[in-house]
Amino acid sequence: MMTSDAVIDLRDVAGGADDGADGNHGERLDHDDALIIHMSDTHISARGVNPIRSHPHYDARAALDADCARIAESGLKPNLIAVSGDICDAEVGNRACEAYRYVWEKVDALAADLGCPAVYAMGNHDDRAAFRSTLLKPLLAKAADDSHISVAVRTDGPEDPVDYVMTVPGVSGELRAIVLDTSIPDPTDDQGAVLDDQLAWLSALLAQPFAGNTILVMHHPPVAPWQDRARLWHMHPQDAERLAPVVQGRLRAILCGHVHLASSATFAGVPVSIAGAHSRNQDPLHARDLTYSWAANYSCNLVLLRNTATDPDQVLITPALIAPESSAE
């Protein structure tokens, strides 16, 4: 039986507690390399009626607000916040920019409270030009003012895939987040893809010597999700097959979303964190040959890169559930 004095306060552990003896908790047998708060599928609309989602049956703003408030109150000390796509809810142009500004304000304020940077990836419901101007541009400006953070963008074309790499301080060495745009500019295709030039860029990055820890942030999971029907939504199998040898043995974790169900898996031996959505989430106890979702079960994932005596590359993925009353159905 665990006694009260054996309970570990996450605020003492996450993001950089010592390995040595602790008068309250005893000796730790592991060491944290980095803690990442992984959010996804915020699905924020601009004010007024969304032409694509005129009756969304969910309040994504309330869910995002509640998530940010809970995280801010948690006392966690993350090294990075990662938002893995579908940041706006199928908005385009100025409406997408308005949605992105809302997410930027909320997540940037949270990141400032926690003392860490944030990184954003494109999803299939995002707008590349608006993403670049409203999310990537201020991210580059923040990095330019902070000597501890570096950002390098693969290409600058407004309609090119939004791929970039951010390096931030970790607990043990640097933490490198490679952001890959797996979206397809076709509203009828929800699956993800990796182009040849993207794959070459990723392979070259991973071939460079890097003493810290590297994660890959992208929207589409490279693994088939729980629901059979939701397999229409993950990465095209041929693209996942080409991606596998590039990442095998070269990443600590892959962070993605898209299927609206908090999950974890492995891909080419790499741990995969799939974060839940802030709109509608899937019910894994519903029939697997169908999909069923409801405006609840909101969550983020806590991704802990950890070094233990038996596993120096251990990754712990913990869903943290959020349930705003205003969004329950």
Contacts in CASP RR format, 6 or more apart in sequence:
PFRMAT RR
TARGET T0000
AUTHOR 0000-0000-0000
METHOD contacts of the structure
MODEL  1
MMTSDAVIDLRDVAGGADDGADGNHGERLDHDDALIIHMSDTHISARGVN
PIRSHPHYDARAALDADCARIAESGLKPNLIAVSGDICDAEVGNRACEAY
RYVWEKVDALAADLGCPAVYAMGNHDDRAAFRSTLLKPLLAKAADDSHIS
VAVRTDGPEDPVDYVMTVPGVSGELRAIVLDTSIPDPTDDQGAVLDDQLA
WLSALLAQPFAGNTILVMHHPPVAPWQDRARLWHMHPQDAERLAPVVQGR
LRAILCGHVHLASSATFAGVPVSIAGAHSRNQDPLHARDLTYSWAANYSC
NLVLLRNTATDPDQVLITPALIAPESSAE
5 24 0 8 1.000
6 25 0 8 1.000
8 25 0 8 1.000
10 74 0 8 1.000
10 75 0 8 1.000
10 76 0 8 1.000
11 74 0 8 1.000
11 75 0 8 1.000
11 76 0 8 1.000
11 77 0 8 1.000
12 22 0 8 1.000
12 25 0 8 1.000
13 28 0 8 1.000
13 32 0 8 1.000
14 32 0 8 1.000
14 35 0 8 1.000
14 75 0 8 1.000
14 76 0 8 1.000
14 77 0 8 1.000
14 78 0 8 1.000
14 302 0 8 1.000
14 304 0 8 1.000
15 32 0 8 1.000
15 34 0 8 1.000
15 35 0 8 1.000
15 76 0 8 1.000
15 77 0 8 1.000
15 78 0 8 1.000
15 79 0 8 1.000
15 171 0 8 1.000
16 32 0 8 1.000
16 35 0 8 1.000
16 77 0 8 1.000
16 171 0 8 1.000
17 28 0 8 1.000
17 32 0 8 1.000
18 28 0 8 1.000
19 27 0 8 1.000
19 28 0 8 1.000
19 30 0 8 1.000
19 31 0 8 1.000
20 27 0 8 1.000
20 28 0 8 1.000
21 27 0 8 1.000
22 28 0 8 1.000
29 308 0 8 1.000
29 309 0 8 1.000
30 306 0 8 1.000
30 307 0 8 1.000
30 308 0 8 1.000
30 309 0 8 1.000
30 314 0 8 1.000
31 171 0 8 1.000
31 172 0 8 1.000
31 306 0 8 1.000
31 307 0 8 1.000
31 308 0 8 1.000
32 171 0 8 1.000
32 172 0 8 1.000
32 304 0 8 1.000
32 305 0 8 1.000
32 306 0 8 1.000
32 307 0 8 1.000
33 170 0 8 1.000
33 171 0 8 1.000
33 172 0 8 1.000
33 173 0 8 1.000
33 175 0 8 1.000
33 213 0 8 1.000
33 252 0 8 1.000
33 305 0 8 1.000
33 306 0 8 1.000
33 307 0 8 1.000
34 79 0 8 1.000
34 80 0 8 1.000
34 170 0 8 1.000
34 171 0 8 1.000
34 172 0 8 1.000
34 175 0 8 1.000
34 213 0 8 1.000
34 304 0 8 1.000
34 305 0 8 1.000
35 76 0 8 1.000
35 77 0 8 1.000
35 78 0 8 1.000
35 79 0 8 1.000
35 171 0 8 1.000
35 302 0 8 1.000
35 303 0 8 1.000
35 304 0 8 1.000
35 305 0 8 1.000
36 78 0 8 1.000
36 79 0 8 1.000
36 80 0 8 1.000
36 81 0 8 1.000
36 82 0 8 1.000
36 175 0 8 1.000
36 215 0 8 1.000
36 253 0 8 1.000
36 255 0 8 1.000
36 302 0 8 1.000
36 303 0 8 1.000
36 304 0 8 1.000
36 305 0 8 1.000
37 71 0 8 1.000
37 76 0 8 1.000
37 78 0 8 1.000
37 80 0 8 1.000
37 81 0 8 1.000
37 82 0 8 1.000
37 114 0 8 1.000
37 300 0 8 1.000
37 301 0 8 1.000
37 302 0 8 1.000
37 303 0 8 1.000
38 82 0 8 1.000
38 84 0 8 1.000
38 255 0 8 1.000
38 273 0 8 1.000
38 275 0 8 1.000
38 300 0 8 1.000
38 301 0 8 1.000
38 302 0 8 1.000
38 303 0 8 1.000
39 67 0 8 1.000
39 81 0 8 1.000
39 82 0 8 1.000
39 83 0 8 1.000
39 84 0 8 1.000
39 107 0 8 1.000
39 275 0 8 1.000
39 278 0 8 1.000
39 300 0 8 1.000
40 83 0 8 1.000
40 84 0 8 1.000
40 85 0 8 1.000
40 86 0 8 1.000
40 219 0 8 1.000
40 255 0 8 1.000
40 256 0 8 1.000
40 257 0 8 1.000
40 258 0 8 1.000
40 274 0 8 1.000
40 275 0 8 1.000
40 276 0 8 1.000
40 277 0 8 1.000
40 300 0 8 1.000
41 84 0 8 1.000
41 85 0 8 1.000
41 86 0 8 1.000
41 257 0 8 1.000
41 258 0 8 1.000
41 260 0 8 1.000
41 275 0 8 1.000
41 276 0 8 1.000
41 277 0 8 1.000
41 278 0 8 1.000
41 279 0 8 1.000
42 60 0 8 1.000
42 63 0 8 1.000
42 64 0 8 1.000
42 83 0 8 1.000
42 85 0 8 1.000
42 86 0 8 1.000
42 87 0 8 1.000
42 88 0 8 1.000
42 103 0 8 1.000
42 277 0 8 1.000
42 278 0 8 1.000
43 56 0 8 1.000
43 58 0 8 1.000
43 60 0 8 1.000
43 86 0 8 1.000
43 87 0 8 1.000
43 88 0 8 1.000
43 89 0 8 1.000
43 125 0 8 1.000
43 277 0 8 1.000
43 278 0 8 1.000
43 279 0 8 1.000
44 60 0 8 1.000
44 61 0 8 1.000
44 64 0 8 1.000
44 87 0 8 1.000
44 88 0 8 1.000
44 89 0 8 1.000
44 99 0 8 1.000
44 100 0 8 1.000
44 102 0 8 1.000
44 103 0 8 1.000
45 53 0 8 1.000
45 56 0 8 1.000
45 60 0 8 1.000
45 88 0 8 1.000
45 89 0 8 1.000
45 91 0 8 1.000
45 95 0 8 1.000
45 99 0 8 1.000
46 88 0 8 1.000
46 91 0 8 1.000
46 94 0 8 1.000
46 95 0 8 1.000
46 96 0 8 1.000
46 98 0 8 1.000
46 99 0 8 1.000
47 98 0 8 1.000
50 56 0 8 1.000
50 89 0 8 1.000
50 90 0 8 1.000
50 91 0 8 1.000
50 95 0 8 1.000
52 89 0 8 1.000
52 90 0 8 1.000
52 91 0 8 1.000
53 89 0 8 1.000
53 90 0 8 1.000
56 89 0 8 1.000
56 279 0 8 1.000
57 280 0 8 1.000
57 295 0 8 1.000
57 329 0 8 1.000
58 279 0 8 1.000
58 280 0 8 1.000
58 295 0 8 1.000
58 327 0 8 1.000
58 329 0 8 1.000
59 295 0 8 1.000
59 324 0 8 1.000
59 326 0 8 1.000
59 327 0 8 1.000
60 89 0 8 1.000
60 278 0 8 1.000
60 279 0 8 1.000
60 327 0 8 1.000
61 102 0 8 1.000
62 324 0 8 1.000
62 326 0 8 1.000
62 327 0 8 1.000
63 278 0 8 1.000
63 279 0 8 1.000
63 298 0 8 1.000
63 322 0 8 1.000
63 324 0 8 1.000
63 327 0 8 1.000
64 103 0 8 1.000
64 106 0 8 1.000
64 278 0 8 1.000
65 106 0 8 1.000
65 324 0 8 1.000
66 298 0 8 1.000
66 322 0 8 1.000
66 323 0 8 1.000
66 324 0 8 1.000
67 278 0 8 1.000
67 298 0 8 1.000
67 300 0 8 1.000
67 322 0 8 1.000
68 106 0 8 1.000
68 107 0 8 1.000
68 109 0 8 1.000
68 110 0 8 1.000
70 320 0 8 1.000
70 322 0 8 1.000
71 110 0 8 1.000
71 114 0 8 1.000
71 300 0 8 1.000
71 320 0 8 1.000
72 110 0 8 1.000
72 113 0 8 1.000
72 114 0 8 1.000
76 114 0 8 1.000
76 302 0 8 1.000
77 114 0 8 1.000
77 115 0 8 1.000
77 116 0 8 1.000
78 114 0 8 1.000
78 116 0 8 1.000
79 116 0 8 1.000
79 168 0 8 1.000
79 169 0 8 1.000
79 170 0 8 1.000
79 171 0 8 1.000
79 175 0 8 1.000
80 116 0 8 1.000
80 117 0 8 1.000
80 118 0 8 1.000
80 119 0 8 1.000
80 168 0 8 1.000
80 175 0 8 1.000
80 177 0 8 1.000
81 107 0 8 1.000
81 110 0 8 1.000
81 111 0 8 1.000
81 114 0 8 1.000
81 116 0 8 1.000
81 117 0 8 1.000
81 118 0 8 1.000
81 119 0 8 1.000
82 118 0 8 1.000
82 119 0 8 1.000
82 121 0 8 1.000
82 177 0 8 1.000
82 215 0 8 1.000
82 217 0 8 1.000
82 255 0 8 1.000
83 103 0 8 1.000
83 107 0 8 1.000
83 118 0 8 1.000
83 119 0 8 1.000
83 120 0 8 1.000
83 121 0 8 1.000
84 121 0 8 1.000
84 123 0 8 1.000
84 217 0 8 1.000
84 218 0 8 1.000
84 219 0 8 1.000
84 255 0 8 1.000
84 256 0 8 1.000
84 257 0 8 1.000
84 258 0 8 1.000
84 275 0 8 1.000
85 120 0 8 1.000
85 121 0 8 1.000
85 122 0 8 1.000
85 123 0 8 1.000
85 126 0 8 1.000
85 219 0 8 1.000
85 257 0 8 1.000
85 258 0 8 1.000
86 123 0 8 1.000
86 124 0 8 1.000
86 125 0 8 1.000
86 126 0 8 1.000
86 219 0 8 1.000
86 257 0 8 1.000
86 258 0 8 1.000
86 277 0 8 1.000
87 99 0 8 1.000
87 100 0 8 1.000
87 103 0 8 1.000
87 120 0 8 1.000
87 123 0 8 1.000
87 126 0 8 1.000
87 131 0 8 1.000
87 135 0 8 1.000
88 95 0 8 1.000
88 96 0 8 1.000
88 99 0 8 1.000
88 100 0 8 1.000
88 103 0 8 1.000
88 125 0 8 1.000
88 126 0 8 1.000
88 127 0 8 1.000
88 130 0 8 1.000
89 99 0 8 1.000
89 125 0 8 1.000
89 279 0 8 1.000
90 125 0 8 1.000
90 187 0 8 1.000
91 98 0 8 1.000
91 99 0 8 1.000
91 125 0 8 1.000
91 127 0 8 1.000
91 130 0 8 1.000
92 127 0 8 1.000
92 130 0 8 1.000
93 127 0 8 1.000
93 129 0 8 1.000
93 130 0 8 1.000
94 130 0 8 1.000
96 126 0 8 1.000
96 127 0 8 1.000
96 130 0 8 1.000
96 131 0 8 1.000
96 134 0 8 1.000
97 130 0 8 1.000
97 133 0 8 1.000
97 134 0 8 1.000
100 130 0 8 1.000
100 131 0 8 1.000
100 134 0 8 1.000
100 135 0 8 1.000
101 134 0 8 1.000
103 120 0 8 1.000
103 135 0 8 1.000
104 134 0 8 1.000
104 135 0 8 1.000
104 138 0 8 1.000
107 118 0 8 1.000
107 120 0 8 1.000
108 118 0 8 1.000
108 138 0 8 1.000
110 118 0 8 1.000
111 117 0 8 1.000
111 118 0 8 1.000
116 168 0 8 1.000
117 142 0 8 1.000
117 143 0 8 1.000
117 146 0 8 1.000
117 149 0 8 1.000
117 166 0 8 1.000
117 168 0 8 1.000
118 139 0 8 1.000
119 139 0 8 1.000
119 166 0 8 1.000
119 177 0 8 1.000
119 179 0 8 1.000
119 217 0 8 1.000
120 131 0 8 1.000
120 135 0 8 1.000
120 136 0 8 1.000
120 139 0 8 1.000
120 179 0 8 1.000
121 162 0 8 1.000
121 179 0 8 1.000
121 180 0 8 1.000
121 181 0 8 1.000
121 217 0 8 1.000
121 218 0 8 1.000
121 219 0 8 1.000
122 128 0 8 1.000
122 131 0 8 1.000
122 161 0 8 1.000
122 162 0 8 1.000
122 181 0 8 1.000
122 182 0 8 1.000
122 183 0 8 1.000
122 219 0 8 1.000
123 181 0 8 1.000
123 182 0 8 1.000
123 183 0 8 1.000
123 219 0 8 1.000
123 220 0 8 1.000
123 258 0 8 1.000
124 183 0 8 1.000
124 184 0 8 1.000
124 189 0 8 1.000
124 190 0 8 1.000
124 192 0 8 1.000
124 219 0 8 1.000
124 220 0 8 1.000
124 258 0 8 1.000
126 183 0 8 1.000
128 158 0 8 1.000
128 159 0 8 1.000
128 160 0 8 1.000
128 161 0 8 1.000
128 162 0 8 1.000
128 181 0 8 1.000
128 183 0 8 1.000
128 185 0 8 1.000
129 158 0 8 1.000
129 159 0 8 1.000
131 162 0 8 1.000
132 157 0 8 1.000
132 158 0 8 1.000
132 162 0 8 1.000
136 153 0 8 1.000
136 162 0 8 1.000
136 164 0 8 1.000
139 151 0 8 1.000
139 166 0 8 1.000
140 151 0 8 1.000
140 153 0 8 1.000
142 149 0 8 1.000
143 149 0 8 1.000
143 150 0 8 1.000
143 151 0 8 1.000
143 166 0 8 1.000
148 168 0 8 1.000
148 169 0 8 1.000
149 166 0 8 1.000
149 167 0 8 1.000
149 168 0 8 1.000
150 166 0 8 1.000
150 167 0 8 1.000
151 164 0 8 1.000
151 165 0 8 1.000
151 166 0 8 1.000
151 167 0 8 1.000
152 164 0 8 1.000
152 165 0 8 1.000
153 162 0 8 1.000
153 163 0 8 1.000
153 164 0 8 1.000
154 160 0 8 1.000
154 161 0 8 1.000
154 163 0 8 1.000
154 164 0 8 1.000
154 198 0 8 1.000
154 201 0 8 1.000
155 161 0 8 1.000
155 163 0 8 1.000
159 185 0 8 1.000
161 180 0 8 1.000
161 181 0 8 1.000
161 183 0 8 1.000
161 195 0 8 1.000
161 198 0 8 1.000
162 179 0 8 1.000
162 181 0 8 1.000
163 179 0 8 1.000
163 180 0 8 1.000
163 181 0 8 1.000
163 198 0 8 1.000
163 201 0 8 1.000
164 179 0 8 1.000
165 176 0 8 1.000
165 177 0 8 1.000
165 178 0 8 1.000
165 179 0 8 1.000
165 205 0 8 1.000
166 176 0 8 1.000
166 177 0 8 1.000
166 179 0 8 1.000
167 174 0 8 1.000
167 175 0 8 1.000
167 176 0 8 1.000
167 177 0 8 1.000
168 174 0 8 1.000
168 175 0 8 1.000
168 177 0 8 1.000
169 175 0 8 1.000
170 213 0 8 1.000
172 212 0 8 1.000
172 213 0 8 1.000
172 307 0 8 1.000
173 211 0 8 1.000
173 212 0 8 1.000
173 213 0 8 1.000
174 210 0 8 1.000
174 211 0 8 1.000
174 212 0 8 1.000
174 213 0 8 1.000
175 212 0 8 1.000
175 213 0 8 1.000
175 214 0 8 1.000
175 215 0 8 1.000
175 305 0 8 1.000
176 210 0 8 1.000
176 212 0 8 1.000
176 213 0 8 1.000
176 214 0 8 1.000
176 215 0 8 1.000
177 214 0 8 1.000
177 215 0 8 1.000
177 216 0 8 1.000
177 217 0 8 1.000
178 202 0 8 1.000
178 205 0 8 1.000
178 206 0 8 1.000
178 214 0 8 1.000
178 215 0 8 1.000
178 216 0 8 1.000
178 217 0 8 1.000
179 217 0 8 1.000
179 218 0 8 1.000
180 194 0 8 1.000
180 198 0 8 1.000
180 202 0 8 1.000
180 216 0 8 1.000
180 217 0 8 1.000
180 218 0 8 1.000
181 198 0 8 1.000
181 218 0 8 1.000
181 219 0 8 1.000
182 192 0 8 1.000
182 193 0 8 1.000
182 194 0 8 1.000
182 218 0 8 1.000
182 219 0 8 1.000
182 220 0 8 1.000
182 235 0 8 1.000
182 239 0 8 1.000
183 192 0 8 1.000
183 219 0 8 1.000
183 220 0 8 1.000
184 191 0 8 1.000
184 192 0 8 1.000
184 193 0 8 1.000
190 232 0 8 1.000
190 233 0 8 1.000
190 258 0 8 1.000
191 220 0 8 1.000
191 232 0 8 1.000
191 233 0 8 1.000
191 234 0 8 1.000
191 235 0 8 1.000
191 236 0 8 1.000
192 219 0 8 1.000
192 220 0 8 1.000
192 234 0 8 1.000
192 235 0 8 1.000
192 236 0 8 1.000
192 239 0 8 1.000
193 235 0 8 1.000
193 236 0 8 1.000
193 239 0 8 1.000
194 202 0 8 1.000
194 235 0 8 1.000
194 239 0 8 1.000
194 242 0 8 1.000
194 243 0 8 1.000
199 242 0 8 1.000
199 243 0 8 1.000
199 246 0 8 1.000
202 216 0 8 1.000
202 246 0 8 1.000
202 247 0 8 1.000
203 246 0 8 1.000
206 214 0 8 1.000
206 246 0 8 1.000
206 247 0 8 1.000
206 250 0 8 1.000
206 251 0 8 1.000
213 252 0 8 1.000
213 305 0 8 1.000
214 250 0 8 1.000
214 251 0 8 1.000
214 252 0 8 1.000
215 251 0 8 1.000
215 252 0 8 1.000
215 253 0 8 1.000
215 254 0 8 1.000
215 255 0 8 1.000
215 303 0 8 1.000
215 305 0 8 1.000
216 247 0 8 1.000
216 251 0 8 1.000
216 253 0 8 1.000
216 254 0 8 1.000
216 255 0 8 1.000
216 270 0 8 1.000
217 254 0 8 1.000
217 255 0 8 1.000
217 256 0 8 1.000
218 254 0 8 1.000
218 255 0 8 1.000
218 256 0 8 1.000
219 256 0 8 1.000
219 257 0 8 1.000
219 258 0 8 1.000
220 233 0 8 1.000
220 234 0 8 1.000
220 235 0 8 1.000
220 256 0 8 1.000
220 257 0 8 1.000
220 258 0 8 1.000
221 234 0 8 1.000
221 235 0 8 1.000
221 256 0 8 1.000
221 257 0 8 1.000
221 258 0 8 1.000
221 259 0 8 1.000
221 263 0 8 1.000
221 265 0 8 1.000
221 272 0 8 1.000
221 274 0 8 1.000
222 234 0 8 1.000
222 235 0 8 1.000
222 239 0 8 1.000
222 240 0 8 1.000
222 243 0 8 1.000
222 244 0 8 1.000
222 254 0 8 1.000
222 256 0 8 1.000
222 267 0 8 1.000
222 272 0 8 1.000
223 234 0 8 1.000
223 240 0 8 1.000
223 265 0 8 1.000
223 266 0 8 1.000
223 267 0 8 1.000
223 272 0 8 1.000
224 231 0 8 1.000
224 234 0 8 1.000
225 231 0 8 1.000
225 233 0 8 1.000
225 234 0 8 1.000
225 259 0 8 1.000
225 261 0 8 1.000
225 263 0 8 1.000
225 274 0 8 1.000
226 259 0 8 1.000
226 261 0 8 1.000
226 263 0 8 1.000
226 282 0 8 1.000
226 284 0 8 1.000
226 288 0 8 1.000
227 259 0 8 1.000
227 261 0 8 1.000
227 282 0 8 1.000
227 284 0 8 1.000
227 286 0 8 1.000
227 288 0 8 1.000
227 289 0 8 1.000
227 290 0 8 1.000
227 291 0 8 1.000
228 288 0 8 1.000
228 289 0 8 1.000
229 289 0 8 1.000
229 290 0 8 1.000
229 291 0 8 1.000
230 259 0 8 1.000
230 261 0 8 1.000
230 282 0 8 1.000
230 291 0 8 1.000
233 258 0 8 1.000
233 259 0 8 1.000
234 240 0 8 1.000
234 258 0 8 1.000
234 259 0 8 1.000
235 243 0 8 1.000
240 267 0 8 1.000
243 268 0 8 1.000
244 267 0 8 1.000
244 268 0 8 1.000
245 268 0 8 1.000
247 254 0 8 1.000
247 267 0 8 1.000
247 268 0 8 1.000
247 270 0 8 1.000
248 268 0 8 1.000
248 269 0 8 1.000
248 270 0 8 1.000
249 268 0 8 1.000
249 269 0 8 1.000
249 270 0 8 1.000
251 270 0 8 1.000
252 270 0 8 1.000
252 271 0 8 1.000
252 305 0 8 1.000
252 313 0 8 1.000
252 315 0 8 1.000
253 270 0 8 1.000
253 271 0 8 1.000
253 272 0 8 1.000
253 273 0 8 1.000
253 303 0 8 1.000
253 305 0 8 1.000
253 315 0 8 1.000
253 317 0 8 1.000
254 267 0 8 1.000
254 270 0 8 1.000
254 271 0 8 1.000
254 272 0 8 1.000
254 273 0 8 1.000
255 272 0 8 1.000
255 273 0 8 1.000
255 275 0 8 1.000
255 301 0 8 1.000
255 303 0 8 1.000
256 272 0 8 1.000
256 273 0 8 1.000
256 274 0 8 1.000
256 275 0 8 1.000
257 274 0 8 1.000
257 275 0 8 1.000
257 276 0 8 1.000
257 277 0 8 1.000
258 274 0 8 1.000
259 274 0 8 1.000
259 282 0 8 1.000
260 276 0 8 1.000
260 277 0 8 1.000
260 279 0 8 1.000
260 280 0 8 1.000
260 281 0 8 1.000
260 282 0 8 1.000
260 293 0 8 1.000
261 274 0 8 1.000
261 276 0 8 1.000
261 281 0 8 1.000
261 282 0 8 1.000
261 284 0 8 1.000
262 274 0 8 1.000
262 275 0 8 1.000
262 276 0 8 1.000
262 281 0 8 1.000
262 297 0 8 1.000
262 299 0 8 1.000
262 301 0 8 1.000
262 319 0 8 1.000
263 274 0 8 1.000
264 271 0 8 1.000
264 272 0 8 1.000
264 273 0 8 1.000
264 274 0 8 1.000
264 301 0 8 1.000
264 317 0 8 1.000
265 271 0 8 1.000
265 272 0 8 1.000
265 274 0 8 1.000
266 272 0 8 1.000
271 315 0 8 1.000
271 317 0 8 1.000
273 301 0 8 1.000
273 303 0 8 1.000
273 315 0 8 1.000
273 317 0 8 1.000
274 301 0 8 1.000
275 299 0 8 1.000
275 300 0 8 1.000
275 301 0 8 1.000
275 319 0 8 1.000
276 297 0 8 1.000
276 298 0 8 1.000
276 299 0 8 1.000
276 300 0 8 1.000
276 301 0 8 1.000
276 319 0 8 1.000
277 298 0 8 1.000
278 298 0 8 1.000
279 295 0 8 1.000
280 293 0 8 1.000
280 294 0 8 1.000
280 295 0 8 1.000
281 293 0 8 1.000
281 294 0 8 1.000
281 296 0 8 1.000
281 297 0 8 1.000
281 298 0 8 1.000
281 299 0 8 1.000
282 291 0 8 1.000
282 292 0 8 1.000
282 293 0 8 1.000
283 292 0 8 1.000
283 293 0 8 1.000
283 294 0 8 1.000
283 297 0 8 1.000
286 292 0 8 1.000
294 329 0 8 1.000
295 327 0 8 1.000
295 328 0 8 1.000
295 329 0 8 1.000
296 323 0 8 1.000
296 327 0 8 1.000
296 328 0 8 1.000
296 329 0 8 1.000
297 321 0 8 1.000
297 323 0 8 1.000
298 321 0 8 1.000
298 322 0 8 1.000
298 323 0 8 1.000
298 324 0 8 1.000
298 327 0 8 1.000
299 319 0 8 1.000
299 320 0 8 1.000
299 321 0 8 1.000
299 322 0 8 1.000
300 319 0 8 1.000
300 320 0 8 1.000
300 322 0 8 1.000
301 317 0 8 1.000
301 318 0 8 1.000
301 319 0 8 1.000
301 320 0 8 1.000
302 316 0 8 1.000
302 317 0 8 1.000
302 318 0 8 1.000
302 319 0 8 1.000
302 320 0 8 1.000
303 315 0 8 1.000
303 316 0 8 1.000
303 317 0 8 1.000
304 315 0 8 1.000
304 316 0 8 1.000
304 317 0 8 1.000
304 318 0 8 1.000
305 313 0 8 1.000
305 314 0 8 1.000
305 315 0 8 1.000
306 314 0 8 1.000
306 315 0 8 1.000
306 316 0 8 1.000
307 313 0 8 1.000
307 314 0 8 1.000
308 314 0 8 1.000
END
